[in-house]
């Protein structure tokens, strides 16, 4: 720790489980980097749907993690553990964190940091880690999407959706999405989606059957659940894979699994936050090798819908819960 750092920091705290109004600005002692960690002076933090779940008391904090919200940040390294060799004081990085992003300073394992891609500012860079870690591990590792296979993304205009579209297209997979308006469908197509289905007016199962000439979709990334479960199974191709990362509708459903057996389907899912530090470090290394060059060259671009000051985190959550956004919602710290 350097003498120039303050003893305290401003952060956003959850007073009690509830609506966005429970988010209040507070002051806490400056955290210190633990073994293998760096301390980042936060310039920007991403707002994710899971932050709203935690705020409402519906997402438990992993053991040992801070209760502060925020799972992705970008900023400057201002302190580090003596064992850290890769990052130096003054380096600008973005990082996946287990919590604590809604604050002026945040400690993070050095291996979970990534360099700021060329041409991006710190707000844009902070929009990357949570979504790209999530999409990579679920679509390309768990579901093993291969070049030429088709991907269906529910919520194509969300932060996860805009990342999934660009990743899959740049790795040579046709992409279909669902979204809730003509404007959102148009935005998805502008990012590379081959098919965008307005789920309010059209049946995505029929649309993707036409899209695939009755073969069905190879991989589906879903964050809805509920009655989408049975419809996803219907839409999948032989040996298709269905991956869950959230349940905006319902996680408890009654479904006929006979089609799963007939079509030899795989149904899986994961959450990013409980993964071990070693697992997250491996994902970071893969992203740096395979995906960061695509961002450096502009083939993949961040999509930031709105940026709020840290003190207006409640407004950012209201926008998130309205689902009126296209892409990422950010906080400027």
C-alpha positions as CSV (number, residue, x, y, z in Angstrom):
1,X,0.0,0.0,0.0
2,X,1.3,3.5,-0.8
3,X,1.1,6.5,1.5
4,X,-1.0,8.4,-1.1
5,X,-4.0,6.1,-0.7
6,X,-6.8,7.2,1.6
7,X,-7.9,5.3,4.7
8,X,-11.6,5.1,3.6
9,X,-13.6,4.9,0.4
10,X,-17.1,5.7,-0.9
11,X,-19.2,2.8,-1.9
12,X,-22.9,1.8,-2.5
13,X,-24.4,-0.3,0.2
14,X,-27.6,-2.4,0.3
15,X,-29.4,-1.1,3.4
16,X,-31.8,-4.1,3.5
17,X,-33.3,-6.4,0.9
18,X,-35.7,-4.5,-1.3
19,X,-36.2,-2.3,-4.3
20,X,-33.7,0.1,-5.9
21,X,-34.3,2.7,-3.2
22,X,-32.4,0.5,-0.6
23,X,-29.1,1.4,-2.4
24,X,-27.4,4.1,-0.4
25,X,-24.0,5.7,-0.6
26,X,-21.7,4.8,2.4
27,X,-18.1,4.9,3.6
28,X,-15.9,1.9,4.4
29,X,-12.3,1.3,5.2
30,X,-10.0,1.0,2.2
31,X,-9.6,-2.7,1.4
32,X,-6.1,-4.2,1.1
33,X,-4.9,-6.6,-1.5
34,X,-4.6,-10.1,-0.2
35,X,-2.2,-12.8,-1.4
36,X,-2.0,-12.8,-5.2
37,X,-4.2,-9.7,-5.4
38,X,-4.0,-6.2,-6.7
39,X,-6.0,-3.2,-5.6
40,X,-7.8,-1.3,-8.3
41,X,-8.9,2.3,-8.1
42,X,-12.2,1.9,-9.9
43,X,-13.1,4.1,-12.8
44,X,-16.2,2.2,-13.9
45,X,-18.3,-0.8,-12.9
46,X,-20.8,-2.8,-14.8
47,X,-24.4,-3.3,-13.6
48,X,-25.7,-6.8,-14.1
49,X,-29.0,-8.5,-13.6
50,X,-27.6,-10.6,-10.8
51,X,-26.9,-7.3,-8.9
52,X,-30.6,-6.7,-8.7
53,X,-31.2,-10.3,-7.5
54,X,-28.6,-9.8,-4.7
55,X,-30.1,-6.4,-3.8
56,X,-33.5,-8.1,-3.3
57,X,-32.0,-10.9,-1.2
58,X,-32.4,-13.6,-3.8
59,X,-28.7,-14.2,-4.5
60,X,-26.5,-15.3,-1.6
61,X,-23.0,-13.9,-1.4
62,X,-20.4,-16.6,-1.6
63,X,-18.4,-17.4,1.5
64,X,-15.5,-14.9,1.9
65,X,-16.8,-12.4,-0.6
66,X,-17.8,-8.8,0.2
67,X,-21.5,-7.9,0.5
68,X,-20.9,-4.9,-1.8
69,X,-22.5,-5.3,-5.3
70,X,-20.6,-5.2,-8.6
71,X,-18.9,-8.1,-10.4
72,X,-16.9,-6.3,-13.1
73,X,-14.7,-3.2,-13.0
74,X,-12.0,-1.2,-14.9
75,X,-9.5,1.1,-13.5
76,X,-5.9,1.6,-12.3
77,X,-3.7,-0.7,-10.2
78,X,-2.7,1.3,-7.2
79,X,-1.4,-1.5,-4.9
80,X,-0.4,-5.1,-5.1
81,X,0.7,-8.1,-3.2
82,X,4.5,-8.6,-3.3
83,X,4.0,-12.0,-5.1
84,X,2.2,-10.3,-8.1
85,X,4.6,-10.1,-11.0
86,X,2.4,-9.4,-14.1
87,X,0.8,-6.1,-13.2
88,X,2.6,-2.9,-12.1
89,X,1.3,0.2,-10.2
90,X,-0.3,2.5,-12.7
91,X,-1.4,-0.3,-15.1
92,X,-5.0,0.1,-16.5
93,X,-7.0,-3.1,-16.4
94,X,-10.5,-4.5,-16.4
95,X,-11.3,-7.4,-14.1
96,X,-13.9,-9.9,-13.0
97,X,-14.5,-9.5,-9.3
98,X,-16.5,-11.6,-6.7
99,X,-18.2,-8.4,-5.5
100,X,-17.2,-4.9,-4.5
101,X,-17.4,-3.1,-7.8
102,X,-19.7,-0.4,-6.6
103,X,-16.9,1.3,-4.8
104,X,-13.9,3.6,-5.3
105,X,-11.4,0.8,-4.7
106,X,-11.7,-3.0,-5.2
107,X,-9.2,-5.8,-4.5
108,X,-9.1,-8.6,-7.1
109,X,-6.9,-11.6,-7.9
110,X,-4.3,-10.5,-10.3
111,X,-5.0,-13.5,-12.5
112,X,-8.6,-12.2,-13.0
113,X,-7.4,-9.0,-14.6
114,X,-7.2,-8.3,-18.3
115,X,-5.6,-5.5,-20.2
116,X,-7.8,-2.7,-21.6
117,X,-8.4,-3.5,-25.2
118,X,-7.0,-1.1,-27.8
119,X,-9.3,1.9,-28.5
120,X,-11.6,1.4,-25.5
121,X,-12.2,3.8,-22.7
122,X,-12.5,2.5,-19.1
123,X,-16.3,2.5,-19.1
124,X,-16.3,0.3,-22.3
125,X,-13.7,-2.0,-20.9
126,X,-15.6,-2.4,-17.6
127,X,-18.6,-3.7,-19.6
128,X,-16.7,-6.8,-20.8
129,X,-15.6,-9.1,-18.0
130,X,-18.9,-10.5,-16.5
131,X,-20.6,-11.1,-19.8
132,X,-17.6,-12.4,-21.7
133,X,-16.6,-14.8,-18.9
134,X,-20.2,-16.0,-18.7
135,X,-20.8,-16.5,-22.4
136,X,-17.4,-18.2,-23.0
137,X,-17.7,-20.7,-20.2
138,X,-21.3,-21.6,-20.9
139,X,-21.6,-21.5,-24.7
140,X,-18.1,-22.5,-25.8
141,X,-17.0,-24.7,-22.9
142,X,-20.1,-26.3,-21.3
143,X,-22.2,-26.4,-24.5
144,X,-19.1,-26.8,-26.8
145,X,-20.5,-24.7,-29.7
146,X,-18.5,-25.5,-32.8
147,X,-18.0,-23.5,-36.0
148,X,-21.0,-23.9,-38.3
149,X,-23.3,-24.9,-35.5
150,X,-26.3,-22.7,-34.8
151,X,-26.8,-20.7,-31.5
152,X,-30.1,-19.3,-30.2
153,X,-29.8,-16.6,-27.5
154,X,-32.8,-15.5,-25.5
155,X,-32.6,-11.9,-24.5
156,X,-30.4,-11.0,-27.5
157,X,-30.3,-7.3,-26.6
158,X,-29.1,-7.8,-23.0
159,X,-25.5,-7.4,-22.0
160,X,-25.1,-11.2,-22.2
161,X,-26.9,-11.2,-25.6
162,X,-24.8,-8.6,-27.3
163,X,-21.7,-10.5,-26.2
164,X,-23.0,-13.9,-27.3
165,X,-24.0,-12.6,-30.7
166,X,-20.6,-11.1,-31.4
167,X,-18.6,-14.0,-30.0
168,X,-20.5,-16.7,-31.9
169,X,-20.4,-14.8,-35.2
170,X,-16.7,-14.1,-35.0
171,X,-16.2,-17.8,-34.3
172,X,-18.2,-18.8,-37.4
173,X,-21.6,-19.8,-36.0
174,X,-25.0,-18.6,-37.3
175,X,-26.9,-16.8,-34.6
176,X,-30.6,-16.5,-33.8
177,X,-32.0,-14.3,-31.0
178,X,-35.2,-13.4,-29.3
179,X,-35.9,-9.8,-28.1
180,X,-38.9,-7.9,-27.0
181,X,-39.3,-5.1,-29.6
182,X,-38.7,-4.3,-33.2
183,X,-36.0,-1.8,-32.1
184,X,-34.2,-4.5,-30.1
185,X,-34.4,-7.0,-32.9
186,X,-32.9,-4.4,-35.3
187,X,-30.0,-3.8,-32.8
188,X,-29.3,-7.5,-32.6
189,X,-29.2,-7.8,-36.4
190,X,-26.8,-4.8,-36.6
191,X,-24.5,-6.8,-34.3
192,X,-24.5,-9.8,-36.6
193,X,-27.6,-11.8,-35.6
194,X,-28.9,-13.8,-38.6
195,X,-32.4,-14.1,-37.2
196,X,-34.1,-11.8,-34.6
197,X,-37.5,-12.9,-33.3
198,X,-39.8,-10.5,-31.5
199,X,-41.1,-12.9,-28.8
200,X,-44.1,-10.6,-28.1
201,X,-45.5,-11.2,-31.6
202,X,-43.9,-14.3,-33.0
203,X,-43.3,-17.9,-32.0
204,X,-39.5,-18.5,-31.7
205,X,-39.9,-22.3,-32.1
206,X,-41.5,-22.0,-35.5
207,X,-39.0,-19.2,-36.5
208,X,-35.9,-21.2,-35.7
209,X,-37.3,-24.3,-37.3
210,X,-37.6,-22.3,-40.5
211,X,-34.2,-20.7,-39.9
212,X,-32.6,-24.2,-39.7
213,X,-34.7,-25.8,-42.4
214,X,-36.3,-28.1,-39.7
215,X,-33.0,-29.3,-38.3
216,X,-33.4,-27.4,-35.1
217,X,-30.9,-25.3,-33.1
218,X,-27.6,-26.8,-31.9
219,X,-27.1,-24.7,-28.8
220,X,-29.6,-22.5,-26.8
221,X,-28.5,-20.0,-24.2
222,X,-31.4,-19.2,-21.9
223,X,-31.9,-16.9,-18.9
224,X,-35.7,-17.1,-18.9
225,X,-36.8,-20.5,-17.8
226,X,-40.5,-21.0,-17.1
227,X,-42.5,-22.1,-20.1
228,X,-39.4,-21.6,-22.3
229,X,-37.9,-24.9,-21.0
230,X,-40.3,-27.1,-23.0
231,X,-40.2,-24.8,-26.0
232,X,-36.4,-24.9,-26.0
233,X,-36.4,-28.7,-25.9
234,X,-38.8,-28.6,-28.9
235,X,-36.6,-26.2,-30.8
236,X,-33.3,-28.1,-30.3
237,X,-31.7,-30.3,-32.9
238,X,-30.6,-33.9,-32.5
239,X,-27.8,-33.8,-29.9
240,X,-28.6,-30.2,-29.1
241,X,-27.4,-28.5,-25.9
242,X,-29.5,-26.2,-23.6
243,X,-27.6,-24.0,-21.2
244,X,-29.1,-22.0,-18.3
245,X,-27.5,-19.0,-16.7
246,X,-30.5,-17.4,-15.0
247,X,-34.3,-17.7,-14.5
248,X,-36.1,-14.5,-15.0
249,X,-39.4,-16.3,-15.2
250,X,-39.2,-19.5,-13.1
251,X,-36.7,-22.2,-12.1
252,X,-39.3,-24.7,-11.2
253,X,-41.2,-26.2,-14.1
254,X,-43.0,-29.4,-15.1
255,X,-41.7,-30.7,-18.4
256,X,-41.9,-33.9,-20.5
257,X,-38.3,-35.1,-20.9
258,X,-39.0,-37.8,-23.4
259,X,-37.9,-35.6,-26.3
260,X,-34.6,-35.1,-24.5
261,X,-34.0,-38.9,-24.7
262,X,-35.2,-39.2,-28.3
263,X,-33.1,-36.3,-29.5
264,X,-30.1,-37.2,-27.1
265,X,-30.1,-33.6,-25.7
266,X,-27.9,-32.2,-23.0
267,X,-29.3,-29.7,-20.5
268,X,-26.8,-27.9,-18.3
269,X,-26.1,-24.6,-16.7
270,X,-23.8,-22.7,-14.4
271,X,-23.3,-19.5,-12.3
272,X,-20.0,-17.7,-12.6
273,X,-19.5,-16.3,-9.1
274,X,-19.0,-19.5,-7.2
275,X,-16.3,-20.8,-9.5
276,X,-12.8,-21.2,-7.9
277,X,-10.2,-18.5,-8.4
278,X,-8.2,-21.0,-10.4
279,X,-11.1,-21.7,-12.8
280,X,-11.7,-18.0,-13.3
281,X,-8.0,-17.4,-14.0
282,X,-8.1,-20.1,-16.7
283,X,-11.1,-18.4,-18.3
284,X,-9.3,-15.1,-18.2
285,X,-6.3,-16.6,-19.9
286,X,-8.4,-18.1,-22.6
287,X,-10.2,-14.9,-23.3
288,X,-7.0,-12.9,-23.4
289,X,-5.6,-15.4,-26.0
290,X,-8.6,-15.9,-28.2
291,X,-11.0,-13.1,-27.7
292,X,-9.1,-9.9,-26.7
293,X,-7.4,-9.8,-30.1
294,X,-10.8,-9.6,-31.7
295,X,-11.7,-6.6,-29.5
296,X,-8.3,-5.0,-30.2
297,X,-9.0,-5.1,-33.9
298,X,-12.6,-3.8,-33.6
299,X,-14.3,-7.1,-34.7
300,X,-16.0,-7.2,-31.4
301,X,-17.3,-4.0,-29.8
302,X,-18.7,-3.2,-26.4
303,X,-22.3,-1.9,-26.4
304,X,-23.0,0.6,-23.6
305,X,-26.6,1.8,-23.3
306,X,-26.2,4.2,-20.4
307,X,-23.7,5.3,-17.7
308,X,-24.7,6.6,-14.3
309,X,-22.6,8.2,-11.5
310,X,-22.0,5.8,-8.6
311,X,-24.3,7.8,-6.4
312,X,-27.2,7.0,-8.9
313,X,-26.9,3.3,-8.7
314,X,-30.6,3.1,-7.8
315,X,-31.5,4.7,-11.1
316,X,-29.2,2.2,-12.9
317,X,-31.1,-0.6,-11.2
318,X,-34.4,0.8,-12.2
319,X,-33.3,0.9,-15.8
320,X,-32.0,-2.7,-15.6
321,X,-35.4,-3.9,-14.2
322,X,-37.3,-2.0,-16.8
323,X,-35.5,-4.1,-19.5
324,X,-35.6,-1.0,-21.7
325,X,-31.9,-1.0,-22.4
326,X,-29.9,-2.5,-25.3
327,X,-26.5,-3.7,-24.1
328,X,-24.8,-2.7,-20.9
329,X,-25.6,-0.3,-18.1
330,X,-22.6,1.1,-16.3
331,X,-21.6,3.1,-13.3
332,X,-18.9,5.8,-13.5
333,X,-16.9,5.9,-10.2
